[in-house]
Amino acid sequence: MNIEVDSREDVDIVTVSGRIDSSTSPELDSTLSEHAEARKHIILELSGVDYMSSAGIRAIVSALRTCNKHRRKLVLAHPSSRVSEVLQLAGLRSVFEIYDSTGAALGILQD
């Protein structure tokens, strides 16, 4: 798994690629927690994720709760077909705001 962060004024764009599983999810959890606690909006770009286990889902849901607590948003941008399938199977597509692109998500959060 690879994680890259592009920090903007009030938004952090976290781009993740590769496999998110029980061995890599702690790094994702740590990164998302750090940025959620910084009280910034988070755009989680997932187009390069080819596998996501329940451990990855837990990390994302945990960060979403932290963002909500601080009245910030965590939104998903361009999830891969694998991630979309996992979200659908877990019944979480309605829990997240999902955008087709990072640009679309950025436009909503910066308005």
LOPA-910098 format. One record per atom (N, C-alpha, C): atom name; x, y, z. Coordinates in Angstrom, 3 decimals. Layout:
% residues N
CA | X | Y | Z
...
END
This chain:
% residues 111
N | 0.841 | -1.176 | 0.000
CA | 0.000 | 0.000 | 0.000
C | 0.888 | 1.242 | 0.000
N | 0.435 | 2.250 | -0.723
CA | 1.133 | 3.528 | -0.767
C | 0.136 | 4.628 | -0.396
N | 0.582 | 5.587 | 0.426
CA | -0.260 | 6.707 | 0.833
C | 0.480 | 8.000 | 0.532
N | -0.197 | 8.907 | -0.157
CA | 0.348 | 10.237 | -0.417
C | -0.660 | 11.256 | 0.091
N | -0.154 | 12.343 | 0.688
CA | -1.027 | 13.380 | 1.235
C | -0.675 | 14.722 | 0.605
N | -1.694 | 15.393 | 0.117
CA | -1.570 | 16.744 | -0.423
C | -2.387 | 17.649 | 0.496
N | -1.718 | 18.450 | 1.308
CA | -2.401 | 19.311 | 2.269
C | -2.721 | 20.660 | 1.657
N | -3.970 | 21.027 | 1.774
CA | -4.442 | 22.342 | 1.339
C | -4.832 | 23.108 | 2.600
N | -5.358 | 24.303 | 2.425
CA | -5.688 | 25.145 | 3.575
C | -6.610 | 24.447 | 4.571
N | -7.749 | 23.950 | 4.099
CA | -8.724 | 23.340 | 5.002
C | -9.058 | 21.907 | 4.601
N | -8.319 | 21.377 | 3.623
CA | -8.607 | 20.049 | 3.085
C | -7.302 | 19.278 | 2.905
N | -7.307 | 18.029 | 3.326
CA | -6.193 | 17.130 | 3.037
C | -6.679 | 16.095 | 2.032
N | -5.944 | 15.945 | 0.948
CA | -6.256 | 14.929 | -0.049
C | -5.338 | 13.744 | 0.218
N | -5.928 | 12.634 | 0.613
CA | -5.173 | 11.422 | 0.943
C | -5.405 | 10.428 | -0.193
N | -4.351 | 10.137 | -0.935
CA | -4.447 | 9.213 | -2.066
C | -3.824 | 7.886 | -1.663
N | -4.619 | 6.835 | -1.801
CA | -4.175 | 5.507 | -1.388
C | -4.172 | 4.594 | -2.616
N | -3.139 | 3.769 | -2.726
CA | -3.097 | 2.780 | -3.802
C | -2.558 | 1.463 | -3.258
N | -2.862 | 0.388 | -3.977
CA | -2.405 | -0.938 | -3.565
C | -3.445 | -1.671 | -2.743
N | -2.979 | -2.549 | -1.883
CA | -3.853 | -3.390 | -1.061
C | -4.014 | -2.808 | 0.340
N | -5.255 | -2.740 | 0.779
CA | -5.538 | -2.353 | 2.163
C | -6.054 | -3.604 | 2.858
N | -5.222 | -4.173 | 3.710
CA | -5.581 | -5.393 | 4.418
C | -5.150 | -5.282 | 5.877
N | -5.200 | -6.376 | 6.599
CA | -4.896 | -6.318 | 8.038
C | -3.444 | -5.923 | 8.311
N | -2.552 | -6.158 | 7.386
CA | -1.160 | -5.781 | 7.624
C | -0.874 | -4.320 | 7.249
N | -1.668 | -3.736 | 6.351
CA | -1.432 | -2.350 | 5.931
C | -2.413 | -1.355 | 6.537
N | -3.537 | -1.842 | 7.035
CA | -4.561 | -0.922 | 7.559
C | -4.104 | -0.094 | 8.761
N | -3.194 | -0.574 | 9.629
CA | -2.743 | 0.292 | 10.721
C | -2.102 | 1.594 | 10.225
N | -1.358 | 1.525 | 9.125
CA | -0.755 | 2.735 | 8.556
C | -1.844 | 3.678 | 8.036
N | -2.844 | 3.121 | 7.366
CA | -3.963 | 3.936 | 6.884
C | -4.714 | 4.553 | 8.057
N | -4.991 | 3.755 | 9.070
CA | -5.692 | 4.229 | 10.256
C | -4.929 | 5.380 | 10.908
N | -3.626 | 5.227 | 11.058
CA | -2.799 | 6.259 | 11.671
C | -2.817 | 7.555 | 10.852
N | -2.665 | 7.429 | 9.551
CA | -2.668 | 8.611 | 8.677
C | -4.009 | 9.328 | 8.726
N | -5.090 | 8.568 | 8.590
CA | -6.419 | 9.195 | 8.602
C | -6.732 | 9.810 | 9.961
N | -6.365 | 9.129 | 11.032
CA | -6.611 | 9.669 | 12.379
C | -5.877 | 10.985 | 12.592
N | -4.624 | 11.023 | 12.164
CA | -3.818 | 12.235 | 12.307
C | -4.472 | 13.418 | 11.590
N | -4.940 | 13.191 | 10.376
CA | -5.531 | 14.286 | 9.592
C | -6.935 | 14.628 | 10.078
N | -7.683 | 13.640 | 10.560
CA | -9.015 | 13.906 | 11.114
C | -8.917 | 14.709 | 12.413
N | -7.947 | 14.379 | 13.232
CA | -7.752 | 15.110 | 14.490
C | -7.244 | 16.532 | 14.246
N | -6.663 | 16.782 | 13.088
CA | -6.203 | 18.133 | 12.740
C | -7.371 | 19.033 | 12.361
N | -8.567 | 18.457 | 12.386
CA | -9.809 | 19.198 | 12.124
C | -9.843 | 19.803 | 10.724
N | -9.403 | 18.999 | 9.781
CA | -9.473 | 19.387 | 8.374
C | -10.405 | 18.412 | 7.663
N | -10.999 | 18.865 | 6.566
CA | -11.760 | 17.947 | 5.723
C | -10.771 | 16.980 | 5.080
N | -11.254 | 15.778 | 4.771
CA | -10.411 | 14.778 | 4.124
C | -11.097 | 14.281 | 2.857
N | -10.348 | 14.313 | 1.758
CA | -10.775 | 13.647 | 0.529
C | -9.923 | 12.397 | 0.433
N | -10.561 | 11.252 | 0.442
CA | -9.857 | 9.982 | 0.369
C | -9.986 | 9.447 | -1.056
N | -8.893 | 9.525 | -1.806
CA | -8.864 | 9.128 | -3.217
C | -8.460 | 7.664 | -3.304
N | -9.361 | 6.836 | -3.827
CA | -9.183 | 5.389 | -3.758
C | -9.155 | 4.700 | -5.121
N | -8.893 | 5.427 | -6.179
CA | -8.923 | 4.807 | -7.514
C | -7.835 | 3.753 | -7.705
N | -6.751 | 3.839 | -6.971
CA | -5.650 | 2.898 | -7.118
C | -5.683 | 1.729 | -6.155
N | -6.758 | 1.598 | -5.406
CA | -6.867 | 0.505 | -4.430
C | -7.429 | -0.728 | -5.133
N | -6.660 | -1.832 | -5.125
CA | -7.124 | -3.040 | -5.808
C | -7.699 | -4.085 | -4.855
N | -7.591 | -3.840 | -3.549
CA | -8.174 | -4.753 | -2.561
C | -8.377 | -3.991 | -1.262
N | -9.548 | -4.204 | -0.618
CA | -9.787 | -3.608 | 0.693
C | -10.504 | -4.629 | 1.567
N | -9.895 | -4.944 | 2.701
CA | -10.501 | -5.874 | 3.651
C | -11.345 | -5.101 | 4.660
N | -11.966 | -5.831 | 5.562
CA | -12.774 | -5.201 | 6.606
C | -11.918 | -4.309 | 7.506
N | -10.641 | -4.610 | 7.624
CA | -9.744 | -3.766 | 8.426
C | -9.622 | -2.378 | 7.804
N | -9.585 | -2.310 | 6.503
CA | -9.556 | -1.018 | 5.815
C | -10.849 | -0.255 | 5.995
N | -11.958 | -0.969 | 5.922
CA | -13.271 | -0.343 | 6.146
C | -13.325 | 0.251 | 7.555
N | -12.843 | -0.498 | 8.542
CA | -12.846 | 0.000 | 9.928
C | -12.041 | 1.288 | 10.053
N | -10.887 | 1.354 | 9.404
CA | -10.046 | 2.556 | 9.473
C | -10.774 | 3.762 | 8.877
N | -11.448 | 3.558 | 7.766
CA | -12.155 | 4.653 | 7.105
C | -13.370 | 5.097 | 7.917
N | -14.121 | 4.147 | 8.443
CA | -15.289 | 4.484 | 9.263
C | -14.856 | 5.209 | 10.539
N | -13.769 | 4.775 | 11.141
CA | -13.256 | 5.441 | 12.339
C | -12.890 | 6.895 | 12.047
N | -12.219 | 7.125 | 10.931
CA | -11.851 | 8.491 | 10.551
C | -13.089 | 9.328 | 10.243
N | -14.090 | 8.710 | 9.615
CA | -15.348 | 9.416 | 9.341
C | -15.994 | 9.882 | 10.645
N | -16.022 | 9.023 | 11.630
CA | -16.603 | 9.387 | 12.939
C | -15.829 | 10.538 | 13.582
N | -14.517 | 10.492 | 13.505
CA | -13.707 | 11.570 | 14.073
C | -13.972 | 12.880 | 13.343
N | -14.029 | 12.827 | 12.026
CA | -14.333 | 14.039 | 11.253
C | -15.703 | 14.592 | 11.636
N | -16.691 | 13.719 | 11.728
CA | -18.038 | 14.159 | 12.106
C | -18.043 | 14.815 | 13.484
N | -17.277 | 14.257 | 14.402
CA | -17.187 | 14.800 | 15.763
C | -16.659 | 16.235 | 15.740
N | -15.755 | 16.518 | 14.819
CA | -15.154 | 17.848 | 14.702
C | -15.861 | 18.725 | 13.659
N | -17.036 | 18.267 | 13.228
CA | -17.829 | 18.978 | 12.206
C | -17.043 | 19.187 | 10.910
N | -16.332 | 18.173 | 10.525
CA | -15.598 | 18.145 | 9.271
C | -16.101 | 16.965 | 8.458
N | -15.728 | 16.927 | 7.191
CA | -16.187 | 15.846 | 6.326
C | -15.031 | 14.966 | 5.886
N | -15.323 | 13.701 | 5.741
CA | -14.452 | 12.769 | 5.043
C | -15.275 | 12.274 | 3.871
N | -14.792 | 12.515 | 2.662
CA | -15.502 | 12.083 | 1.465
C | -14.592 | 11.178 | 0.649
N | -15.205 | 10.324 | -0.149
CA | -14.453 | 9.410 | -0.997
C | -14.454 | 9.931 | -2.426
N | -13.308 | 9.824 | -3.079
CA | -13.195 | 10.254 | -4.470
C | -12.757 | 9.089 | -5.341
N | -13.489 | 8.874 | -6.402
CA | -13.159 | 7.908 | -7.442
C | -12.748 | 6.546 | -6.885
N | -13.612 | 5.925 | -6.063
CA | -13.242 | 4.600 | -5.559
C | -13.157 | 3.589 | -6.709
N | -12.193 | 2.706 | -6.629
CA | -12.055 | 1.662 | -7.644
C | -13.285 | 0.757 | -7.610
N | -13.441 | -0.054 | -8.635
CA | -14.592 | -0.957 | -8.677
C | -14.558 | -1.934 | -7.506
N | -13.375 | -2.357 | -7.110
CA | -13.241 | -3.266 | -5.957
C | -13.710 | -2.591 | -4.666
N | -13.298 | -1.347 | -4.459
CA | -13.702 | -0.615 | -3.256
C | -15.207 | -0.367 | -3.285
N | -15.745 | 0.019 | -4.424
CA | -17.186 | 0.236 | -4.548
C | -17.967 | -1.026 | -4.202
N | -17.459 | -2.153 | -4.670
CA | -18.112 | -3.430 | -4.378
C | -18.095 | -3.732 | -2.881
N | -16.960 | -3.517 | -2.233
CA | -16.846 | -3.762 | -0.790
C | -17.796 | -2.840 | -0.014
N | -17.841 | -1.575 | -0.398
CA | -18.744 | -0.626 | 0.270
C | -20.203 | -1.047 | 0.095
N | -20.537 | -1.500 | -1.110
CA | -21.900 | -1.959 | -1.382
C | -22.239 | -3.175 | -0.531
N | -21.353 | -4.165 | -0.506
CA | -21.592 | -5.390 | 0.265
C | -21.709 | -5.114 | 1.760
N | -20.948 | -4.119 | 2.239
CA | -20.975 | -3.769 | 3.665
C | -22.148 | -2.839 | 3.998
N | -22.874 | -2.403 | 2.985
CA | -24.007 | -1.508 | 3.211
C | -23.576 | -0.098 | 3.588
N | -22.407 | 0.327 | 3.101
CA | -21.850 | 1.619 | 3.513
C | -21.869 | 2.692 | 2.420
N | -22.370 | 2.378 | 1.240
CA | -22.380 | 3.391 | 0.168
C | -23.201 | 4.613 | 0.571
N | -24.241 | 4.415 | 1.336
CA | -25.074 | 5.548 | 1.743
C | -24.477 | 6.327 | 2.918
N | -23.478 | 5.763 | 3.570
CA | -22.850 | 6.415 | 4.721
C | -21.853 | 7.484 | 4.269
N | -21.214 | 7.248 | 3.133
CA | -20.177 | 8.146 | 2.638
C | -20.682 | 9.014 | 1.495
N | -20.164 | 10.234 | 1.430
CA | -20.335 | 11.047 | 0.240
C | -19.275 | 10.562 | -0.736
N | -19.694 | 10.189 | -1.942
CA | -18.778 | 9.631 | -2.931
C | -18.827 | 10.483 | -4.190
N | -17.657 | 10.906 | -4.659
CA | -17.548 | 11.754 | -5.843
C | -16.756 | 11.033 | -6.926
N | -17.052 | 11.378 | -8.175
CA | -16.391 | 10.741 | -9.319
C | -14.929 | 11.137 | -9.460
N | -14.558 | 12.283 | -8.887
CA | -13.189 | 12.748 | -9.022
C | -12.774 | 13.547 | -7.793
N | -11.469 | 13.691 | -7.625
CA | -10.948 | 14.528 | -6.552
C | -11.360 | 15.976 | -6.766
N | -11.329 | 16.416 | -8.019
CA | -11.713 | 17.791 | -8.342
C | -13.144 | 18.101 | -7.950
N | -14.051 | 17.163 | -8.200
CA | -15.456 | 17.358 | -7.832
C | -15.604 | 17.450 | -6.310
N | -14.908 | 16.579 | -5.592
CA | -14.960 | 16.611 | -4.127
C | -14.376 | 17.903 | -3.588
N | -13.268 | 18.324 | -4.172
CA | -12.600 | 19.554 | -3.747
C | -13.517 | 20.758 | -3.971
N | -14.212 | 20.776 | -5.097
CA | -15.139 | 21.857 | -5.389
C | -16.244 | 21.975 | -4.356
N | -16.754 | 20.846 | -3.898
CA | -17.821 | 20.845 | -2.883
C | -17.285 | 21.310 | -1.537
N | -16.117 | 20.839 | -1.140
CA | -15.586 | 21.151 | 0.183
C | -15.035 | 22.576 | 0.287
N | -14.667 | 23.158 | -0.819
CA | -14.113 | 24.517 | -0.768
C | -15.171 | 25.582 | -1.000
N | -16.413 | 25.191 | -1.249
CA | -17.491 | 26.179 | -1.424
C | -17.915 | 26.785 | -0.119
END
